[in-house]
Amino acid sequence: MAFLTRKAVAFDVLNSKKFEAELVIVAMKTGKPLNEARREAYRALRSVVSIQSPFFGFLMDRALGALYTRAWSLDVDWEALKSLQHENANKSLVFLPTHRSYADNFILAKVLQSIGMPRNYVLGGENLRFFPIGTIGRRAGGVFIRRSFKDDEIYKLVVREYMRYLVNSGANLEWYMEGGRSRTGKLRPPRYGLLSYLLSALNDDAVEDILLVPVSTTYDQLQEVGKLAAEEMGVAKEKENFRWFANYVKAQKRKNGTVYVRFGQPFSLREAIPSGNNQSLRWTIDKIAFEIFQRINQVTPVTAQALVTIALLSVHDHALTLKEVQNVIDPLLEYVAQRDLPLTALGHLRSAHGVEEVLNTLIQSGVIGRYDGGMVSVFYIEPGKHSVAAFYRNSAIHWFVNRAIVELGVMAASREGTCDAIECGLEQAFAIRDLLKFEFIFSEKSVFQEEIKIEAKLIDPDLRHLVPGKAVSSSVLEKAPFLIAHRVLPAFLEAYFIVADQLAAQPADVPVDEELFLARCIAIGKQYVLQKRLRNPECVSLELFRNALALAAKRGLLQSGSEGIMDRRRQFAEETTTAVAAVAAIGELDYRLHHHEEELH
């Protein structure tokens, strides 16, 4: 296929029996004459189809790829990759990476090329179809498609059948299920469209099986995070064009540490296909997406930058001494070791010098500030950089969310006083899980319950307090090795509070205009942060607001005029208010337990 022209490939797809039969159906459905539908389909195919020319592949790797990837050294799970190479001998692979940077595709291509694996066909947004990326990319496996085409039946057919063509040819594919770069540093909710097309392609008997490969790409630092954070606060996204490309490449001259590439356990798509109806197919797509993201999280490592920013983001604009930063990190390192979490090289964080080295890398990029004019050096998040710091924290946040939920459960149970520790704690845990289900990839309920019990045992190792039939005292939290809820959850809960607060203020009979509503949340959020009504500037986030709105929609809170809508909106506001207060209370407890005057000698 690499030796065919793009025009020839387009005609191959267009003239296939499957495409011709489907085009007749689409033409009838849309009311277009068949000849007109065919011409439109051909134009769409010409815009989508890619080939793999050796010459342009060379340009992609040695010119564009080199410019995009030079900012990082590589840390790769080579053993997992060699296993994938072995599987690729008789199965097509579909790589489904996290999306954090414009460099993601170039990083993975460099990794695959280094052991001689074939080039992927990469499905991405047509916003990058400009010179030189588009010119080279569409001749080196780059498939540029529209970001949205749900109402264009002919374009949907073209993308679906071109994917079928690629799969039938034995090609490896790659795309980003998040649909765009994460603005917060953690996984975005999945998009299902391309996955459904892949399932459709697998219905062909010509394809024996396809392996889905979860890929985690984690960066020590990213030069583009500042712009991502600005977009989260409502700043318009910069248009990708040649000028943008030149500026991006120039910025990549600065070294940004290491990029960590990890591969989750691949799984067979054939085995996941149901034999039932469309409803079971939709359930399967949801389940596959969930499984992909679970497996990505399971191999995403804890980085030094994540731990340092966890320490500094939780103190509400207070500066910390080096010793205070280390005091936060030390028990986290013990926890990471205790749970045997995947990690990068963290041994240097055991020493003050090692912690200071990491702080200095963040100082050099303008995320953290340092003041040396007093009796001891102190470190703090630079004004306006909280969202950038949160991006690095959030790369590992999923490892600490269940622990944070347990702390909230213990606090809720202790406040009840007489309730069963396990019963009350689990009730609160499931309530927080439901509140944040659009933010984090939680296990199924039965598995989640067991995970919570394991976390509870880490807080109360001898199970003297967190046992069935026994009330729980707040001393459980006071004696815990560390507290984390106030370090990882506040921004999310505060963002949800803003949305709930504004929904409660929305007249019942006025429809919610999403874009206007989000703009108001940005404005109100900035006001609340300035007033110190909310403590975490990174809570002002379009991505978080959209997820909160998705939850509100799921709960039926956006249906203007529906019966009891205002009562239910007020309940949502009360729920988020209570959650914000509970996390703040844990922060205050931690402050009382561990804060003391820095020793100045």
MILUMKE-66191 format. One record per residue (C-alpha): residue number from 1; z, x, y. Coordinates in nm, 3 decimals, padded with zeros to 5 digits. Each point is the difference from the previous one (the first is absolute). Layout:
<sites>
SITE  NUM  Z  X  Y
...
</sites>
This chain:
<sites>
SITE  1  00.000  00.000  00.000
SITE  2  00.050  00.298  00.230
SITE  3  -00.376  00.059  00.002
SITE  4  -00.095  -00.354  00.107
SITE  5  -00.055  -00.085  00.363
SITE  6  00.222  -00.258  00.165
SITE  7  -00.302  -00.229  00.026
SITE  8  -00.069  00.031  -00.373
SITE  9  00.360  -00.079  -00.088
SITE  10  -00.008  -00.304  00.227
SITE  11  -00.308  -00.131  -00.182
SITE  12  00.160  00.070  -00.339
SITE  13  00.294  -00.220  00.092
SITE  14  -00.214  -00.265  00.168
SITE  15  -00.237  -00.033  -00.296
SITE  16  00.263  -00.014  -00.272
SITE  17  00.009  -00.326  -00.197
SITE  18  00.367  -00.048  00.080
SITE  19  -00.055  00.037  00.374
SITE  20  -00.305  -00.226  00.003
SITE  21  00.187  -00.276  -00.183
SITE  22  00.302  00.027  00.229
SITE  23  -00.220  00.005  00.311
SITE  24  -00.157  -00.333  -00.098
SITE  25  00.348  -00.153  -00.019
SITE  26  00.104  00.149  00.335
SITE  27  -00.322  -00.116  00.168
SITE  28  00.060  -00.355  -00.120
SITE  29  00.364  00.018  00.110
SITE  30  -00.085  00.123  00.350
SITE  31  -00.310  -00.214  00.043
SITE  32  -00.225  00.299  00.065
SITE  33  -00.353  00.034  -00.140
SITE  34  -00.002  00.246  -00.289
SITE  35  -00.240  00.240  00.174
SITE  36  00.221  00.011  00.309
SITE  37  00.310  00.056  -00.213
SITE  38  -00.179  00.280  -00.184
SITE  39  -00.100  00.174  00.325
SITE  40  00.357  -00.029  00.129
SITE  41  00.135  00.138  -00.327
SITE  42  -00.239  00.296  00.016
SITE  43  00.108  00.085  00.355
SITE  44  00.363  -00.016  -00.108
SITE  45  -00.068  00.219  -00.301
SITE  46  -00.172  00.263  00.215
SITE  47  00.311  00.011  00.221
SITE  48  00.237  00.030  -00.297
SITE  49  -00.178  00.211  -00.262
SITE  50  00.093  00.366  -00.035
SITE  51  -00.140  00.287  -00.203
SITE  52  00.140  00.339  -00.097
SITE  53  -00.231  00.272  00.121
SITE  54  00.115  00.353  -00.096
SITE  55  -00.097  00.128  00.343
SITE  56  00.192  -00.267  00.191
SITE  57  00.288  00.034  -00.244
SITE  58  00.012  00.367  00.096
SITE  59  00.006  -00.095  00.369
SITE  60  00.272  -00.256  -00.061
SITE  61  00.223  00.252  -00.177
SITE  62  -00.069  00.322  00.188
SITE  63  -00.048  -00.140  00.350
SITE  64  00.179  -00.332  00.050
SITE  65  00.252  00.048  -00.280
SITE  66  00.099  00.347  00.113
SITE  67  00.056  -00.121  00.356
SITE  68  00.205  -00.301  -00.108
SITE  69  00.225  00.174  -00.253
SITE  70  00.074  00.336  00.163
SITE  71  00.329  -00.121  00.152
SITE  72  00.181  -00.007  -00.336
SITE  73  00.065  00.199  -00.312
SITE  74  -00.032  -00.194  -00.325
SITE  75  00.274  -00.090  -00.247
SITE  76  -00.163  -00.182  -00.293
SITE  77  00.116  -00.131  -00.338
SITE  78  -00.266  00.198  -00.187
SITE  79  00.125  -00.099  -00.344
SITE  80  -00.050  -00.371  00.075
SITE  81  -00.342  00.073  00.149
SITE  82  -00.116  00.191  -00.309
SITE  83  00.105  -00.297  -00.213
SITE  84  -00.216  -00.223  00.220
SITE  85  -00.290  00.241  -00.039
SITE  86  00.031  -00.037  -00.377
SITE  87  -00.001  -00.382  00.028
SITE  88  -00.302  00.015  00.230
SITE  89  -00.210  00.140  -00.286
SITE  90  -00.052  -00.354  -00.133
SITE  91  00.140  -00.236  00.264
SITE  92  -00.071  -00.062  00.367
SITE  93  00.295  00.057  00.230
SITE  94  00.088  -00.204  00.307
SITE  95  00.227  00.199  00.232
SITE  96  00.225  -00.219  00.216
SITE  97  00.181  00.228  00.247
SITE  98  00.247  -00.067  00.275
SITE  99  -00.157  00.005  00.344
SITE  100  00.181  00.202  00.263
SITE  101  -00.270  00.204  00.170
SITE  102  -00.371  00.034  00.066
SITE  103  00.035  00.315  -00.210
SITE  104  00.107  -00.182  -00.318
SITE  105  -00.346  -00.020  -00.153
SITE  106  -00.079  00.363  00.080
SITE  107  00.330  00.114  -00.152
SITE  108  -00.064  -00.184  -00.327
SITE  109  -00.363  00.118  -00.012
SITE  110  00.117  00.361  00.041
SITE  111  00.253  -00.044  -00.280
SITE  112  -00.254  -00.156  -00.240
SITE  113  -00.265  00.259  00.082
SITE  114  00.243  00.284  -00.070
SITE  115  00.005  -00.083  -00.373
SITE  116  -00.362  -00.108  -00.027
SITE  117  00.043  -00.377  -00.009
SITE  118  -00.292  -00.213  00.125
SITE  119  -00.015  -00.128  00.354
SITE  120  00.132  -00.352  00.056
SITE  121  -00.190  -00.281  00.166
SITE  122  00.240  -00.079  00.283
SITE  123  00.004  -00.353  00.141
SITE  124  00.118  00.005  00.361
SITE  125  -00.037  -00.173  00.334
SITE  126  -00.330  00.004  00.185
SITE  127  00.191  00.109  00.314
SITE  128  -00.065  00.357  -00.121
SITE  129  -00.374  -00.048  -00.042
SITE  130  -00.095  00.222  00.294
SITE  131  -00.141  00.354  00.022
SITE  132  00.093  00.228  -00.166
SITE  133  00.238  -00.183  -00.235
SITE  134  -00.231  -00.292  -00.074
SITE  135  -00.315  00.209  -00.019
SITE  136  00.149  00.242  -00.252
SITE  137  00.237  -00.244  -00.169
SITE  138  -00.252  -00.261  -00.114
SITE  139  -00.193  00.281  -00.174
SITE  140  00.316  00.145  -00.157
SITE  141  00.156  -00.307  -00.159
SITE  142  00.133  -00.176  00.311
SITE  143  -00.038  -00.379  -00.022
SITE  144  00.053  -00.151  00.345
SITE  145  00.084  -00.370  -00.002
SITE  146  00.117  -00.255  00.252
SITE  147  00.374  -00.043  00.035
SITE  148  -00.031  -00.376  -00.027
SITE  149  -00.275  -00.208  -00.157
SITE  150  00.179  -00.288  -00.172
SITE  151  -00.234  -00.262  00.149
SITE  152  -00.324  00.191  -00.066
SITE  153  -00.102  -00.103  -00.351
SITE  154  -00.306  00.225  -00.015
SITE  155  00.193  00.308  00.112
SITE  156  00.274  -00.076  -00.255
SITE  157  -00.265  -00.020  -00.271
SITE  158  -00.150  00.332  00.113
SITE  159  00.332  00.185  -00.008
SITE  160  00.102  -00.153  -00.333
SITE  161  -00.331  00.074  -00.172
SITE  162  -00.024  00.349  00.144
SITE  163  00.345  00.071  -00.142
SITE  164  -00.124  -00.135  -00.333
SITE  165  -00.300  00.234  00.023
SITE  166  00.224  00.301  00.064
SITE  167  00.239  -00.088  -00.281
SITE  168  -00.286  -00.057  -00.245
SITE  169  -00.136  00.344  00.091
SITE  170  00.331  00.164  -00.094
SITE  171  00.092  00.102  00.354
SITE  172  00.356  00.060  00.117
SITE  173  00.112  -00.212  00.295
SITE  174  00.263  00.031  00.271
SITE  175  00.136  -00.230  00.267
SITE  176  00.320  -00.078  00.186
SITE  177  00.169  -00.322  -00.112
SITE  178  00.208  -00.007  00.318
SITE  179  -00.318  -00.075  00.196
SITE  180  00.079  00.254  00.272
SITE  181  00.228  00.287  00.090
SITE  182  00.368  -00.082  -00.012
SITE  183  00.152  -00.015  00.348
SITE  184  00.356  00.025  -00.132
SITE  185  -00.021  00.271  -00.266
SITE  186  00.064  -00.231  -00.296
SITE  187  -00.235  -00.211  -00.207
SITE  188  -00.168  -00.293  00.174
SITE  189  -00.051  -00.330  -00.185
SITE  190  -00.300  00.028  -00.235
SITE  191  -00.346  -00.144  00.060
SITE  192  -00.154  -00.157  -00.308
SITE  193  -00.372  -00.046  00.074
SITE  194  -00.149  00.316  -00.151
SITE  195  00.234  -00.020  -00.298
SITE  196  -00.128  -00.350  -00.080
SITE  197  -00.358  00.129  00.016
SITE  198  00.092  00.280  -00.239
SITE  199  00.144  -00.251  -00.245
SITE  200  -00.325  -00.193  00.023
SITE  201  -00.197  00.315  -00.077
SITE  202  00.210  00.070  -00.306
SITE  203  -00.106  -00.332  -00.152
SITE  204  -00.328  00.176  -00.084
SITE  205  -00.010  00.109  -00.362
SITE  206  -00.178  00.317  00.115
SITE  207  00.330  00.133  00.136
SITE  208  00.253  00.087  -00.268
SITE  209  00.296  00.057  00.231
SITE  210  00.111  00.131  00.338
SITE  211  00.320  00.189  00.070
SITE  212  00.182  -00.075  00.324
SITE  213  00.163  00.311  00.146
SITE  214  00.284  -00.040  00.253
SITE  215  00.006  00.293  00.244
SITE  216  00.278  00.096  00.240
SITE  217  -00.090  00.223  00.294
SITE  218  00.301  00.108  00.206
SITE  219  -00.014  00.228  00.303
SITE  220  00.273  00.218  00.149
SITE  221  -00.147  -00.091  00.339
SITE  222  -00.310  -00.169  00.142
SITE  223  -00.149  00.066  00.341
SITE  224  -00.130  -00.360  00.024
SITE  225  00.339  -00.169  -00.048
SITE  226  00.062  -00.019  00.374
SITE  227  -00.309  -00.215  00.049
SITE  228  00.087  -00.215  -00.300
SITE  229  00.345  -00.060  00.148
SITE  230  -00.151  -00.091  00.338
SITE  231  -00.230  -00.253  -00.168
SITE  232  00.307  -00.155  -00.160
SITE  233  00.138  -00.070  00.347
SITE  234  -00.317  -00.172  00.114
SITE  235  -00.215  00.288  00.129
SITE  236  -00.368  -00.061  -00.081
SITE  237  -00.138  00.209  -00.285
SITE  238  -00.236  00.276  00.110
SITE  239  -00.357  -00.066  -00.109
SITE  240  -00.132  00.242  -00.260
SITE  241  -00.308  00.182  00.129
SITE  242  -00.128  00.355  00.040
SITE  243  00.237  00.075  00.286
SITE  244  00.293  -00.128  -00.204
SITE  245  -00.119  00.212  -00.295
SITE  246  -00.016  00.317  00.212
SITE  247  00.351  -00.057  00.134
SITE  248  00.139  -00.075  -00.346
SITE  249  -00.151  00.313  -00.153
SITE  250  00.129  00.211  00.289
SITE  251  00.353  -00.131  -00.054
SITE  252  -00.018  00.097  -00.368
SITE  253  00.018  00.368  00.099
SITE  254  00.377  -00.031  00.020
SITE  255  00.179  00.061  -00.330
SITE  256  00.198  -00.302  -00.117
SITE  257  00.167  00.129  -00.315
SITE  258  -00.087  -00.132  -00.343
SITE  259  -00.170  -00.307  -00.143
SITE  260  00.135  -00.116  -00.336
SITE  261  -00.247  -00.167  -00.238
SITE  262  00.150  -00.184  -00.296
SITE  263  -00.165  -00.218  -00.264
SITE  264  00.172  -00.305  -00.143
SITE  265  -00.038  -00.101  -00.362
SITE  266  -00.355  -00.144  -00.034
SITE  267  -00.053  -00.326  -00.181
SITE  268  -00.284  -00.187  -00.163
SITE  269  -00.165  -00.275  00.199
SITE  270  -00.150  -00.147  -00.316
SITE  271  00.345  -00.064  -00.143
SITE  272  00.105  -00.181  00.318
SITE  273  -00.283  -00.253  00.003
SITE  274  00.117  -00.350  -00.100
SITE  275  -00.195  -00.235  -00.219
SITE  276  00.105  -00.303  00.203
SITE  277  -00.122  -00.173  00.315
SITE  278  -00.037  00.110  00.361
SITE  279  00.367  -00.067  00.070
SITE  280  00.102  00.249  -00.270
SITE  281  -00.259  00.243  00.140
SITE  282  00.162  -00.021  00.343
SITE  283  00.339  00.055  -00.158
SITE  284  -00.143  00.305  -00.177
SITE  285  -00.136  00.146  00.325
SITE  286  00.343  -00.041  00.162
SITE  287  00.166  00.159  -00.301
SITE  288  -00.242  00.294  -00.008
SITE  289  00.048  00.067  00.372
SITE  290  00.377  -00.015  -00.046
SITE  291  -00.021  00.240  -00.295
SITE  292  -00.218  00.245  00.194
SITE  293  00.245  00.008  00.289
SITE  294  00.300  00.031  -00.232
SITE  295  -00.159  00.299  -00.168
SITE  296  -00.085  00.156  00.336
SITE  297  00.362  -00.034  00.111
SITE  298  00.124  00.147  -00.328
SITE  299  -00.178  00.331  00.065
SITE  300  00.034  00.021  00.379
SITE  301  00.231  00.295  00.068
SITE  302  00.294  00.027  00.234
SITE  303  -00.085  00.253  00.272
SITE  304  00.223  00.213  00.220
SITE  305  -00.140  -00.172  00.310
SITE  306  00.094  -00.339  -00.144
SITE  307  00.363  00.103  -00.051
SITE  308  00.033  00.160  00.343
SITE  309  -00.141  -00.305  00.178
SITE  310  00.225  -00.229  -00.205
SITE  311  00.292  00.192  00.149
SITE  312  -00.116  -00.009  00.362
SITE  313  -00.135  -00.355  00.015
SITE  314  00.328  -00.165  -00.087
SITE  315  00.212  00.112  00.296
SITE  316  -00.151  -00.213  00.279
SITE  317  -00.112  00.275  00.238
SITE  318  00.308  00.215  -00.057
SITE  319  -00.065  00.369  -00.049
SITE  320  00.130  00.171  -00.313
SITE  321  00.109  00.355  -00.057
SITE  322  -00.161  00.196  -00.281
SITE  323  00.318  -00.046  -00.204
SITE  324  -00.008  -00.377  00.051
SITE  325  -00.362  -00.017  -00.114
SITE  326  00.091  00.204  -00.306
SITE  327  00.297  -00.228  -00.072
SITE  328  -00.238  -00.295  -00.025
SITE  329  -00.254  00.184  -00.213
SITE  330  00.240  00.156  -00.254
SITE  331  00.102  -00.325  -00.178
SITE  332  -00.361  -00.119  00.010
SITE  333  -00.102  00.315  -00.187
SITE  334  00.268  -00.074  -00.259
SITE  335  -00.128  -00.356  -00.032
SITE  336  -00.361  00.116  -00.040
SITE  337  00.109  00.242  -00.273
SITE  338  00.221  -00.260  -00.168
SITE  339  -00.288  -00.246  -00.025
SITE  340  -00.251  00.273  -00.088
SITE  341  -00.238  -00.118  00.271
SITE  342  -00.335  00.172  00.049
SITE  343  00.034  00.249  00.281
SITE  344  -00.154  00.288  00.184
SITE  345  00.174  00.333  00.039
SITE  346  00.335  -00.106  00.150
SITE  347  00.222  00.290  -00.102
SITE  348  -00.014  00.151  00.349
SITE  349  00.177  -00.310  00.137
SITE  350  00.317  00.119  -00.174
SITE  351  00.043  00.254  00.279
SITE  352  00.035  -00.043  00.375
SITE  353  -00.287  00.243  00.050
SITE  354  -00.229  -00.212  -00.219
SITE  355  00.087  -00.321  00.184
SITE  356  -00.062  00.174  00.331
SITE  357  -00.343  00.115  -00.121
SITE  358  -00.101  -00.360  -00.070
SITE  359  00.139  -00.114  00.334
SITE  360  -00.206  00.271  00.170
SITE  361  -00.324  -00.126  -00.157
SITE  362  00.072  -00.343  00.147
SITE  363  00.096  00.156  00.335
SITE  364  -00.334  00.183  00.011
SITE  365  -00.187  -00.328  -00.044
SITE  366  00.207  -00.171  00.270
SITE  367  00.181  -00.249  -00.225
SITE  368  00.346  00.154  00.030
SITE  369  00.166  00.159  00.302
SITE  370  00.260  00.276  00.013
SITE  371  00.256  00.070  00.270
SITE  372  00.156  00.345  00.009
SITE  373  00.170  -00.010  00.341
SITE  374  00.347  -00.093  -00.123
SITE  375  00.248  00.158  -00.235
SITE  376  -00.198  -00.095  -00.310
SITE  377  -00.364  -00.096  -00.059
SITE  378  -00.072  -00.368  -00.052
SITE  379  -00.308  -00.181  -00.133
SITE  380  -00.137  -00.342  00.083
SITE  381  -00.310  -00.219  -00.029
SITE  382  -00.218  00.051  00.307
SITE  383  -00.036  -00.311  00.221
SITE  384  -00.292  -00.211  -00.120
SITE  385  -00.023  00.182  -00.333
SITE  386  00.217  -00.225  -00.215
SITE  387  -00.301  -00.164  -00.167
SITE  388  -00.144  00.343  -00.081
SITE  389  00.328  00.113  -00.155
SITE  390  00.020  -00.331  -00.188
SITE  391  -00.346  00.067  -00.146
SITE  392  00.132  00.313  -00.171
SITE  393  00.322  -00.170  -00.107
SITE  394  -00.189  -00.293  -00.146
SITE  395  -00.205  00.219  -00.232
SITE  396  00.308  00.013  -00.224
SITE  397  00.182  -00.313  00.110
SITE  398  -00.078  -00.195  -00.318
SITE  399  00.235  00.228  -00.194
SITE  400  00.297  -00.113  00.212
SITE  401  -00.066  -00.372  00.054
SITE  402  00.180  -00.125  -00.312
SITE  403  00.301  00.216  00.084
SITE  404  00.003  -00.152  00.350
SITE  405  -00.020  -00.350  -00.147
SITE  406  00.297  00.071  -00.226
SITE  407  00.203  00.106  00.303
SITE  408  -00.084  -00.328  00.172
SITE  409  00.095  -00.187  -00.315
SITE  410  00.336  00.178  -00.021
SITE  411  00.071  -00.072  00.366
SITE  412  -00.088  -00.368  -00.043
SITE  413  00.221  -00.026  -00.308
SITE  414  00.291  00.175  00.171
SITE  415  -00.021  -00.237  00.297
SITE  416  00.011  -00.301  -00.232
SITE  417  00.328  00.139  -00.127
SITE  418  00.052  -00.207  -00.312
SITE  419  -00.349  -00.022  -00.149
SITE  420  -00.116  00.174  -00.316
SITE  421  -00.117  00.351  00.095
SITE  422  -00.313  -00.003  -00.215
SITE  423  -00.092  -00.362  00.068
SITE  424  00.034  00.027  00.378
SITE  425  -00.158  00.342  00.013
SITE  426  -00.306  -00.107  -00.200
SITE  427  -00.038  -00.316  00.206
SITE  428  -00.015  00.210  00.316
SITE  429  -00.230  00.255  -00.164
SITE  430  -00.251  -00.268  -00.097
SITE  431  00.019  -00.150  00.349
SITE  432  -00.090  00.336  00.160
SITE  433  -00.268  00.055  -00.263
SITE  434  -00.156  -00.332  00.095
SITE  435  00.025  00.079  00.370
SITE  436  -00.175  00.336  -00.039
SITE  437  -00.247  -00.080  -00.278
SITE  438  -00.296  00.050  00.235
SITE  439  00.130  00.348  00.092
SITE  440  00.091  00.161  -00.330
SITE  441  -00.127  -00.008  -00.356
SITE  442  00.295  -00.143  -00.193
SITE  443  00.014  -00.020  -00.377
SITE  444  -00.007  -00.336  -00.176
SITE  445  00.330  -00.184  00.032
SITE  446  00.147  00.092  -00.339
SITE  447  -00.088  00.368  00.047
SITE  448  00.119  -00.006  00.361
SITE  449  00.337  -00.137  -00.111
SITE  450  00.042  00.291  -00.242
SITE  451  -00.104  00.248  00.270
SITE  452  00.263  -00.144  00.232
SITE  453  00.268  00.036  -00.268
SITE  454  -00.098  00.365  -00.050
SITE  455  00.028  00.061  00.374
SITE  456  00.337  -00.176  00.003
SITE  457  00.124  00.237  -00.267
SITE  458  -00.098  00.297  00.217
SITE  459  00.218  -00.142  00.278
SITE  460  00.286  -00.091  -00.233
SITE  461  -00.042  00.243  -00.295
SITE  462  00.307  -00.113  -00.192
SITE  463  -00.081  -00.370  00.057
SITE  464  00.353  -00.066  00.119
SITE  465  -00.110  -00.235  00.275
SITE  466  -00.355  -00.123  -00.060
SITE  467  00.065  -00.196  -00.319
SITE  468  -00.044  -00.368  -00.092
SITE  469  00.289  -00.232  00.080
SITE  470  00.160  00.230  00.253
SITE  471  00.000  -00.019  00.378
SITE  472  -00.115  00.307  00.184
SITE  473  00.162  00.192  00.283
SITE  474  -00.177  00.173  00.286
SITE  475  00.166  00.317  -00.128
SITE  476  -00.289  00.029  -00.246
SITE  477  -00.230  00.088  00.289
SITE  478  00.264  00.215  00.164
SITE  479  00.024  00.213  -00.314
SITE  480  -00.376  00.018  -00.063
SITE  481  -00.153  00.351  00.008
SITE  482  -00.227  -00.114  00.283
SITE  483  -00.129  -00.314  00.171
SITE  484  -00.371  -00.055  00.057
SITE  485  -00.070  -00.363  00.101
SITE  486  00.033  00.075  00.372
SITE  487  -00.236  00.295  -00.039
SITE  488  -00.293  -00.177  -00.170
SITE  489  00.006  -00.378  00.062
SITE  490  00.082  -00.073  00.368
SITE  491  -00.351  00.030  00.147
SITE  492  -00.142  -00.239  -00.258
SITE  493  00.276  -00.256  00.044
SITE  494  -00.015  00.025  00.379
SITE  495  -00.377  -00.055  -00.007
SITE  496  00.052  -00.309  -00.214
SITE  497  00.270  -00.117  00.240
SITE  498  -00.246  00.024  00.291
SITE  499  -00.255  -00.212  -00.187
SITE  500  00.261  -00.253  -00.112
SITE  501  00.148  -00.015  00.349
SITE  502  -00.339  -00.073  00.155
SITE  503  -00.089  -00.255  -00.266
SITE  504  00.324  -00.183  00.075
SITE  505  -00.103  -00.006  00.367
SITE  506  -00.348  -00.134  -00.080
SITE  507  -00.036  -00.378  00.061
SITE  508  -00.034  -00.185  -00.329
SITE  509  -00.326  -00.170  00.098
SITE  510  -00.176  00.314  00.129
SITE  511  -00.212  00.187  -00.259
SITE  512  00.079  00.369  -00.043
SITE  513  -00.287  00.211  00.137
SITE  514  00.055  00.319  -00.199
SITE  515  -00.141  00.250  00.250
SITE  516  00.179  -00.155  00.298
SITE  517  00.319  -00.026  -00.202
SITE  518  -00.017  00.367  -00.105
SITE  519  -00.061  00.107  00.360
SITE  520  00.309  -00.195  00.104
SITE  521  00.204  00.164  -00.277
SITE  522  -00.108  00.344  00.126
SITE  523  00.106  -00.090  00.355
SITE  524  00.331  -00.159  -00.102
SITE  525  00.074  00.283  -00.243
SITE  526  -00.042  00.260  00.274
SITE  527  00.232  -00.204  00.222
SITE  528  00.268  -00.029  -00.269
SITE  529  -00.015  00.374  -00.070
SITE  530  00.032  00.083  00.370
SITE  531  00.297  -00.236  00.024
SITE  532  00.152  00.163  -00.311
SITE  533  00.014  -00.341  -00.164
SITE  534  -00.192  00.176  -00.277
SITE  535  00.074  00.360  -00.084
SITE  536  -00.315  00.127  -00.168
SITE  537  -00.313  00.046  00.216
SITE  538  -00.217  00.026  -00.312
SITE  539  00.069  -00.369  -00.066
SITE  540  -00.269  -00.081  00.258
SITE  541  -00.284  00.016  -00.249
SITE  542  -00.306  -00.218  -00.046
SITE  543  -00.007  00.082  -00.370
SITE  544  00.359  -00.115  -00.047
SITE  545  -00.057  -00.308  00.215
SITE  546  -00.304  -00.096  -00.208
SITE  547  00.198  00.034  -00.320
SITE  548  00.279  -00.214  00.146
SITE  549  -00.258  -00.263  00.098
SITE  550  -00.139  00.009  -00.355
SITE  551  00.350  -00.073  -00.129
SITE  552  00.039  -00.281  00.254
SITE  553  -00.333  -00.147  -00.113
SITE  554  00.111  00.021  -00.363
SITE  555  00.312  -00.194  00.093
SITE  556  -00.203  -00.264  00.184
SITE  557  00.133  00.095  00.344
SITE  558  -00.338  00.013  00.174
SITE  559  -00.096  -00.361  -00.066
SITE  560  00.034  -00.156  00.341
SITE  561  00.129  -00.355  00.002
SITE  562  00.124  00.001  -00.360
SITE  563  00.325  -00.177  -00.073
SITE  564  00.313  00.208  00.058
SITE  565  -00.201  00.299  00.122
SITE  566  00.240  00.089  00.282
SITE  567  00.305  -00.012  -00.227
SITE  568  -00.170  00.229  -00.250
SITE  569  -00.108  00.239  00.274
SITE  570  00.357  00.015  00.133
SITE  571  00.124  00.071  -00.353
SITE  572  -00.249  00.288  -00.021
SITE  573  00.128  00.134  00.333
SITE  574  00.361  -00.028  -00.121
SITE  575  -00.089  00.176  -00.325
SITE  576  -00.155  00.296  00.182
SITE  577  00.284  00.011  00.254
SITE  578  00.254  00.019  -00.282
SITE  579  -00.196  00.274  -00.177
SITE  580  -00.028  00.209  00.318
SITE  581  00.374  -00.039  00.060
SITE  582  00.085  00.096  -00.359
SITE  583  -00.201  00.322  00.019
SITE  584  00.156  00.080  00.338
SITE  585  00.345  -00.050  -00.154
SITE  586  -00.080  00.253  -00.271
SITE  587  -00.111  00.242  00.270
SITE  588  00.325  -00.050  00.188
SITE  589  00.198  00.055  -00.321
SITE  590  -00.189  00.321  -00.070
SITE  591  00.062  00.118  00.357
SITE  592  00.375  -00.062  -00.030
SITE  593  00.016  00.177  -00.334
SITE  594  -00.196  00.311  00.082
SITE  595  -00.023  00.048  00.376
SITE  596  00.223  00.259  00.152
SITE  597  -00.014  00.239  00.289
SITE  598  -00.231  00.292  -00.080
SITE  599  00.194  00.318  -00.055
SITE  600  -00.098  00.234  00.280
SITE  601  00.083  00.327  -00.167
</sites>
